[in-house]
Amino acid sequence: MFTRERKRIKLGENKSKGQKVLAKLRYIKIERQKKCFI
């Protein structure tokens, strides 16, 4: 029971980390496109 809960918490942390990384990459892409247009 205990290890299962820990795994679930770790998975949740990894998901939020992945979303943050994706958001950062998306932001960088948008910034690059803006620079190209200017």
C-alpha positions as CSV (number, residue, x, y, z in Angstrom):
1,M,0.0,0.0,0.0
2,F,2.7,2.5,1.1
3,T,4.9,2.0,-2.0
4,R,2.0,2.3,-4.3
5,E,1.1,5.6,-2.8
6,R,4.7,6.8,-3.2
7,K,4.7,5.7,-6.8
8,R,1.5,7.6,-7.5
9,I,2.9,10.8,-5.9
10,K,6.1,10.4,-8.0
11,L,4.0,10.0,-11.2
12,G,2.1,13.1,-10.4
13,E,5.3,15.1,-9.8
14,N,6.8,13.8,-13.1
15,K,3.6,14.8,-15.0
16,S,3.7,18.4,-13.6
17,K,7.4,18.6,-14.4
18,G,6.8,17.4,-18.0
19,Q,4.0,20.0,-18.4
20,K,6.3,22.7,-17.2
21,V,9.0,21.6,-19.7
22,L,6.5,21.5,-22.5
23,A,5.2,25.0,-21.6
24,K,8.8,26.3,-21.6
25,L,9.6,24.7,-25.0
26,R,6.3,26.1,-26.4
27,Y,7.3,29.6,-25.1
28,I,10.7,29.4,-26.7
29,K,9.2,28.3,-30.0
30,I,6.8,31.3,-29.9
31,E,9.7,33.7,-29.0
32,R,11.8,32.3,-31.9
33,Q,8.9,32.8,-34.4
34,K,8.5,36.4,-33.2
35,K,12.2,37.1,-33.8
36,C,12.0,35.6,-37.3
37,F,9.0,37.8,-38.1
38,I,10.7,41.0,-36.9
